[in-house]
Amino acid sequence: MDNINYLNETTHHNYFLATNYKWKNHSLNVFKYIEENKKKTTEFNYISNLDVCNNTIKEIVALGRSRWKIENEGFNIQKNGTFNISHMCSRNDTAMKAHYLFIQFAHTIRQLLEKGYLLIKDLKLKLKKISDLLIDSLTKFHSDLNEICLNFQLRFDDLII
């Protein structure tokens, strides 16, 4: 993409856009984003048939970066992490596709459980604080809970994960 002459149809800093770039029988939009931070500068190049203009280029680049991050980090975890998919498990194309599909399912379920566990842990802490406040407020005025003439039950069962 370095040899594409950007007429730069966008006014945003670090964004470059050339629409209706002709390639064979296709009309494409070519754009790039240059990310600068304190340590390094990175250039991200895109070719798309999406309608890209000055008003949408930032959103489309952000969506592309998010998608890349999801795909790259997810695959990296599957390859180098728990699932260790660094070698072929079969010579049968259908079996390899099925195997990878099951890895995708397992990875999705694992992410849901990990995130869910953090939410449940946080909820358990909040429930503990609420129950402590409730018990404190009930016992603050009455030294003996048997003297209270209220019918109520207070249960906090442990969640099993």
Backbone as CSV, one residue per row, in Angstrom:
resi,resn,N_x,N_y,N_z,CA_x,CA_y,CA_z,C_x,C_y,C_z
1,MET,0.809,-1.189,0.000,0.000,0.000,0.000,0.854,1.256,0.000
2,ASP,2.145,1.091,0.151,3.003,2.270,0.165,3.011,2.995,-1.174
3,ASN,2.813,2.240,-2.267,2.873,2.877,-3.568,1.537,3.465,-4.013
4,ILE,0.493,3.367,-3.192,-0.792,3.977,-3.516,-0.712,5.458,-3.184
5,ASN,-1.077,6.249,-4.128,-1.038,7.686,-3.928,-2.333,8.120,-3.238
6,TYR,-2.238,8.418,-1.967,-3.403,8.854,-1.212,-3.715,10.297,-1.565
7,LEU,-4.912,10.531,-2.058,-5.364,11.898,-2.260,-5.847,12.460,-0.939
8,ASN,-5.892,11.600,0.017,-6.342,11.860,1.383,-7.657,12.618,1.427
9,GLU,-8.700,11.833,1.352,-10.059,12.358,1.350,-10.616,12.522,2.763
10,THR,-9.740,12.512,3.742,-10.165,12.713,5.124,-9.383,13.866,5.745
11,THR,-9.989,14.483,6.731,-9.338,15.612,7.407,-8.797,15.231,8.777
12,HIS,-8.966,13.979,9.160,-8.543,13.537,10.493,-7.035,13.295,10.532
13,HIS,-6.421,13.698,11.617,-4.986,13.522,11.820,-4.656,12.033,11.893
14,ASN,-3.614,11.601,11.198,-3.114,10.218,11.170,-4.021,9.246,10.416
15,TYR,-5.006,9.725,9.712,-5.869,8.890,8.885,-5.676,9.294,7.430
16,PHE,-5.620,8.301,6.556,-5.446,8.548,5.129,-6.441,7.696,4.372
17,LEU,-7.090,8.269,3.353,-8.171,7.584,2.661,-8.130,7.857,1.159
18,ALA,-8.256,6.799,0.376,-8.422,6.902,-1.075,-9.616,6.021,-1.441
19,THR,-10.691,6.628,-1.902,-11.890,5.870,-2.259,-11.883,5.536,-3.747
20,ASN,-12.667,4.523,-4.085,-12.839,4.080,-5.467,-11.529,3.713,-6.158
21,TYR,-10.668,3.039,-5.418,-9.426,2.530,-5.998,-9.797,1.334,-6.874
22,LYS,-9.398,1.361,-8.121,-9.764,0.313,-9.087,-8.719,-0.796,-9.077
23,TRP,-9.205,-2.007,-8.919,-8.353,-3.188,-8.994,-9.134,-4.272,-9.710
24,LYS,-8.641,-4.690,-10.858,-9.339,-5.625,-11.747,-10.751,-5.099,-11.991
25,ASN,-11.770,-5.858,-11.633,-13.153,-5.411,-11.834,-13.775,-4.862,-10.553
26,HIS,-12.943,-4.521,-9.585,-13.443,-4.105,-8.278,-13.130,-2.640,-8.004
27,SER,-14.017,-2.022,-7.268,-13.789,-0.666,-6.783,-13.661,-0.748,-5.259
28,LEU,-12.496,-0.421,-4.753,-12.201,-0.593,-3.333,-11.842,0.740,-2.688
29,ASN,-11.942,0.748,-1.385,-11.494,1.891,-0.602,-10.229,1.469,0.129
30,VAL,-9.199,2.273,0.016,-7.919,1.977,0.642,-7.682,3.064,1.686
31,PHE,-7.386,2.627,2.902,-7.154,3.623,3.950,-6.154,3.094,4.951
32,LYS,-5.580,4.004,5.687,-4.619,3.612,6.721,-4.747,4.529,7.924
33,TYR,-4.238,4.007,9.017,-4.215,4.750,10.274,-2.822,4.605,10.859
34,ILE,-2.248,5.703,11.269,-0.925,5.677,11.894,-1.105,5.960,13.375
35,GLU,-0.762,4.959,14.180,-0.892,5.070,15.637,0.461,5.469,16.212
36,GLU,0.459,6.558,16.919,1.696,7.052,17.536,1.549,7.027,19.045
37,ASN,2.489,6.392,19.693,2.548,6.498,21.149,3.983,6.798,21.544
38,LYS,4.260,6.854,22.815,5.573,7.302,23.286,6.719,6.414,22.806
39,LYS,6.452,5.106,22.689,7.531,4.177,22.364,7.706,3.919,20.874
40,LYS,6.582,3.864,20.119,6.729,3.516,18.707,5.558,4.040,17.885
41,THR,5.741,3.991,16.589,4.708,4.368,15.629,4.358,3.127,14.811
42,THR,3.060,2.839,14.701,2.602,1.666,13.968,1.610,2.100,12.901
43,GLU,1.749,1.508,11.722,0.867,1.830,10.607,-0.063,0.644,10.338
44,PHE,-1.354,0.921,10.264,-2.355,-0.111,9.976,-2.987,0.218,8.629
45,ASN,-2.922,-0.728,7.699,-3.436,-0.540,6.351,-4.680,-1.386,6.141
46,TYR,-5.634,-0.837,5.413,-6.908,-1.512,5.183,-7.309,-1.402,3.715
47,ILE,-7.944,-2.442,3.210,-8.604,-2.429,1.910,-9.998,-2.961,2.160
48,SER,-11.025,-2.231,1.705,-12.395,-2.623,2.019,-13.349,-2.173,0.925
49,ASN,-14.464,-2.875,0.836,-15.533,-2.422,-0.049,-16.618,-1.697,0.755
50,LEU,-16.375,-1.470,2.044,-17.295,-0.689,2.862,-17.270,0.765,2.412
51,ASP,-18.379,1.445,2.619,-18.422,2.873,2.308,-17.662,3.632,3.390
52,VAL,-16.473,4.062,3.051,-15.634,4.793,3.991,-15.595,6.246,3.548
53,CYS,-15.815,7.134,4.490,-15.740,8.565,4.186,-15.154,9.281,5.401
54,ASN,-15.046,10.569,5.320,-14.482,11.365,6.397,-15.249,11.162,7.709
55,ASN,-16.566,10.964,7.623,-17.390,10.822,8.832,-17.303,9.441,9.466
56,THR,-16.919,8.418,8.679,-16.958,7.049,9.198,-15.587,6.408,9.366
57,ILE,-14.535,7.035,8.904,-13.219,6.382,8.905,-12.740,6.029,10.311
58,LYS,-12.941,6.904,11.281,-12.483,6.621,12.653,-13.211,5.413,13.237
59,GLU,-14.516,5.345,13.031,-15.303,4.227,13.561,-14.919,2.917,12.884
60,ILE,-14.720,2.943,11.573,-14.366,1.716,10.847,-12.985,1.230,11.257
61,VAL,-12.028,2.135,11.425,-10.697,1.741,11.883,-10.778,1.168,13.299
62,ALA,-11.553,1.787,14.179,-11.697,1.286,15.557,-12.306,-0.114,15.559
63,LEU,-13.313,-0.334,14.722,-13.922,-1.667,14.628,-12.920,-2.690,14.095
64,GLY,-12.144,-2.287,13.099,-11.123,-3.185,12.547,-10.063,-3.531,13.572
65,ARG,-9.628,-2.546,14.350,-8.630,-2.810,15.400,-9.196,-3.731,16.475
66,SER,-10.459,-3.523,16.856,-11.093,-4.387,17.859,-11.190,-5.819,17.355
67,ARG,-11.604,-5.967,16.108,-11.730,-7.316,15.540,-10.369,-7.993,15.480
68,TRP,-9.351,-7.267,15.048,-8.012,-7.835,14.984,-7.558,-8.288,16.369
69,LYS,-7.818,-7.468,17.370,-7.402,-7.795,18.733,-8.084,-9.069,19.219
70,ILE,-9.387,-9.173,18.962,-10.130,-10.373,19.376,-9.573,-11.603,18.685
71,GLU,-9.407,-11.516,17.369,-8.923,-12.671,16.609,-7.496,-13.026,16.985
72,ASN,-6.627,-12.043,17.091,-5.222,-12.305,17.365,-5.011,-12.845,18.775
73,GLU,-5.616,-12.183,19.781,-5.431,-12.640,21.156,-6.090,-14.002,21.378
74,GLY,-7.280,-14.179,20.806,-7.964,-15.467,20.960,-7.183,-16.604,20.348
75,PHE,-6.689,-16.401,19.135,-5.908,-17.449,18.478,-4.607,-17.699,19.221
76,ASN,-3.975,-16.650,19.712,-2.721,-16.804,20.448,-2.932,-17.635,21.710
77,ILE,-4.031,-17.410,22.424,-4.330,-18.203,23.617,-4.573,-19.660,23.232
78,GLN,-5.313,-19.857,22.133,-5.591,-21.221,21.700,-4.308,-21.926,21.262
79,LYS,-3.418,-21.210,20.611,-2.203,-21.833,20.087,-1.157,-22.057,21.174
80,ASN,-0.888,-21.033,21.959,0.228,-21.102,22.920,-0.218,-21.340,24.355
81,GLY,-1.505,-21.292,24.600,-1.999,-21.421,25.964,-2.545,-22.811,26.254
82,THR,-3.686,-22.816,26.859,-4.299,-24.038,27.356,-4.564,-25.092,26.291
83,PHE,-4.959,-24.662,25.099,-5.438,-25.619,24.105,-4.329,-26.207,23.242
84,ASN,-3.164,-25.575,23.202,-1.965,-26.107,22.566,-2.225,-26.692,21.177
85,ILE,-2.722,-25.864,20.258,-3.052,-26.367,18.919,-1.900,-26.159,17.944
86,SER,-0.701,-26.455,18.377,0.470,-26.167,17.558,0.772,-27.240,16.517
87,HIS,0.087,-28.352,16.544,0.371,-29.400,15.562,-0.926,-29.972,14.989
88,MET,-0.812,-30.644,13.856,-1.975,-31.277,13.237,-2.390,-32.488,14.047
89,CYS,-3.681,-32.596,14.271,-4.193,-33.743,15.023,-4.705,-34.839,14.091
90,SER,-4.771,-34.530,12.808,-5.317,-35.494,11.860,-4.891,-35.091,10.450
91,ARG,-4.999,-36.028,9.528,-4.765,-35.719,8.124,-6.090,-35.549,7.379
92,ASN,-7.180,-35.748,8.081,-8.515,-35.639,7.501,-9.012,-34.203,7.673
93,ASP,-9.330,-33.547,6.551,-9.761,-32.141,6.609,-10.983,-31.937,7.495
94,THR,-11.964,-32.818,7.351,-13.194,-32.684,8.136,-12.908,-32.862,9.622
95,ALA,-12.052,-33.807,9.963,-11.700,-34.035,11.368,-10.966,-32.831,11.944
96,MET,-10.063,-32.222,11.164,-9.336,-31.047,11.654,-10.285,-29.874,11.878
97,LYS,-11.239,-29.696,10.958,-12.215,-28.614,11.110,-13.087,-28.847,12.340
98,ALA,-13.525,-30.080,12.538,-14.348,-30.412,13.710,-13.554,-30.205,14.996
99,HIS,-12.300,-30.624,14.990,-11.444,-30.461,16.164,-11.297,-28.983,16.517
100,TYR,-11.026,-28.156,15.515,-10.859,-26.731,15.787,-12.176,-26.093,16.225
101,LEU,-13.291,-26.541,15.659,-14.597,-26.034,16.076,-14.840,-26.335,17.556
102,PHE,-14.474,-27.540,18.001,-14.627,-27.881,19.423,-13.696,-27.037,20.292
103,ILE,-12.508,-26.720,19.789,-11.604,-25.842,20.534,-12.227,-24.457,20.666
104,GLN,-12.857,-23.972,19.591,-13.535,-22.674,19.647,-14.640,-22.701,20.707
105,PHE,-15.444,-23.764,20.725,-16.502,-23.894,21.737,-15.900,-23.905,23.135
106,ALA,-14.860,-24.708,23.330,-14.235,-24.820,24.650,-13.664,-23.476,25.099
107,HIS,-13.034,-22.767,24.187,-12.455,-21.473,24.530,-13.543,-20.468,24.917
108,THR,-14.645,-20.484,24.173,-15.762,-19.585,24.484,-16.339,-19.907,25.856
109,ILE,-16.570,-21.172,26.133,-17.123,-21.587,27.432,-16.155,-21.214,28.556
110,ARG,-14.871,-21.434,28.325,-13.877,-21.090,29.351,-13.887,-19.588,29.652
111,GLN,-13.962,-18.744,28.605,-14.008,-17.305,28.819,-15.250,-16.907,29.606
112,LEU,-16.395,-17.507,29.270,-17.625,-17.200,29.992,-17.515,-17.603,31.456
113,LEU,-16.932,-18.768,31.722,-16.769,-19.214,33.110,-15.808,-18.317,33.878
114,GLU,-14.695,-17.938,33.236,-13.724,-17.078,33.917,-14.333,-15.721,34.243
115,LYS,-15.009,-15.117,33.290,-15.641,-13.816,33.522,-16.783,-13.958,34.520
116,GLY,-17.553,-15.033,34.372,-18.669,-15.273,35.281,-18.205,-15.491,36.698
117,TYR,-17.083,-16.210,36.867,-16.557,-16.450,38.201,-16.194,-15.130,38.877
118,LEU,-15.583,-14.218,38.128,-15.225,-12.914,38.711,-16.473,-12.146,39.125
119,LEU,-17.524,-12.217,38.295,-18.772,-11.536,38.640,-19.417,-12.154,39.876
120,ILE,-19.423,-13.484,39.938,-20.017,-14.173,41.094,-19.215,-13.878,42.356
121,LYS,-17.888,-13.864,42.232,-17.035,-13.553,43.380,-17.333,-12.152,43.898
122,ASP,-17.465,-11.208,42.981,-17.793,-9.833,43.348,-19.173,-9.763,43.993
123,LEU,-20.132,-10.505,43.446,-21.484,-10.536,43.992,-21.489,-11.147,45.393
124,LYS,-20.700,-12.214,45.592,-20.635,-12.837,46.915,-20.097,-11.857,47.955
125,LEU,-19.095,-11.068,47.570,-18.553,-10.075,48.498,-19.604,-9.027,48.841
126,LYS,-20.358,-8.603,47.836,-21.408,-7.613,48.076,-22.507,-8.196,48.960
127,LEU,-22.895,-9.448,48.713,-23.910,-10.100,49.544,-23.425,-10.236,50.983
128,LYS,-22.147,-10.546,51.158,-21.585,-10.668,52.506,-21.673,-9.326,53.230
129,LYS,-21.333,-8.250,52.534,-21.417,-6.920,53.154,-22.858,-6.572,53.514
130,ILE,-23.800,-6.895,52.624,-25.216,-6.612,52.879,-25.704,-7.417,54.070
131,SER,-25.322,-8.712,54.106,-25.781,-9.545,55.225,-25.183,-9.061,56.545
132,ASP,-23.925,-8.640,56.532,-23.302,-8.113,57.747,-24.023,-6.851,58.214
133,LEU,-24.362,-5.966,57.288,-25.092,-4.746,57.640,-26.471,-5.077,58.195
134,LEU,-27.139,-6.044,57.570,-28.475,-6.437,58.017,-28.431,-7.019,59.425
135,ILE,-27.484,-7.915,59.647,-27.363,-8.545,60.970,-26.969,-7.506,62.013
136,ASP,-26.064,-6.609,61.662,-25.675,-5.536,62.588,-26.864,-4.663,62.953
137,SER,-27.667,-4.315,61.958,-28.811,-3.442,62.244,-29.864,-4.169,63.073
138,LEU,-30.022,-5.475,62.875,-30.999,-6.222,63.667,-30.532,-6.415,65.102
139,THR,-29.248,-6.634,65.283,-28.735,-6.909,66.634,-28.359,-5.632,67.382
140,LYS,-28.319,-4.533,66.703,-27.913,-3.275,67.329,-28.881,-2.874,68.449
141,PHE,-30.171,-3.050,68.204,-31.167,-2.621,69.184,-31.655,-3.760,70.067
142,HIS,-31.410,-4.983,69.643,-31.866,-6.142,70.417,-30.677,-7.047,70.678
143,SER,-30.427,-7.290,71.927,-29.307,-8.155,72.254,-29.634,-9.616,71.996
144,ASP,-30.928,-9.962,72.016,-31.325,-11.340,71.781,-32.269,-11.375,70.584
145,LEU,-31.876,-12.090,69.529,-32.704,-12.164,68.326,-34.037,-12.868,68.591
146,ASN,-34.128,-13.668,69.643,-35.384,-14.357,69.967,-36.463,-13.379,70.422
147,GLU,-36.073,-12.198,70.879,-37.044,-11.212,71.324,-37.730,-10.499,70.158
148,ILE,-37.180,-10.601,68.998,-37.759,-9.919,67.844,-39.008,-10.668,67.414
149,CYS,-40.112,-9.963,67.268,-41.387,-10.579,66.908,-41.644,-10.452,65.411
150,LEU,-40.705,-10.803,64.635,-40.854,-10.772,63.182,-40.650,-12.172,62.635
151,ASN,-41.436,-12.506,61.633,-41.219,-13.782,60.954,-40.382,-13.516,59.707
152,PHE,-39.171,-13.987,59.712,-38.333,-13.812,58.527,-37.292,-14.914,58.487
153,GLN,-36.770,-15.132,57.291,-35.665,-16.063,57.096,-34.580,-15.340,56.336
154,LEU,-33.364,-15.581,56.712,-32.230,-14.994,56.046,-31.297,-16.137,55.656
155,ARG,-31.161,-16.401,54.338,-30.331,-17.502,53.858,-29.282,-16.983,52.890
156,PHE,-28.089,-17.467,53.073,-27.018,-17.175,52.118,-26.304,-18.484,51.827
157,ASP,-26.814,-19.190,50.860,-26.217,-20.461,50.470,-24.971,-20.199,49.644
158,ASP,-23.960,-21.031,49.814,-22.742,-20.903,49.011,-23.022,-21.283,47.572
159,LEU,-22.488,-20.509,46.664,-22.596,-20.823,45.244,-21.499,-21.811,44.896
160,ILE,-21.842,-22.843,44.184,-20.864,-23.857,43.789,-20.452,-23.610,42.357
161,ILE,-19.185,-23.544,42.145,-18.668,-23.330,40.784,-17.802,-24.478,40.387
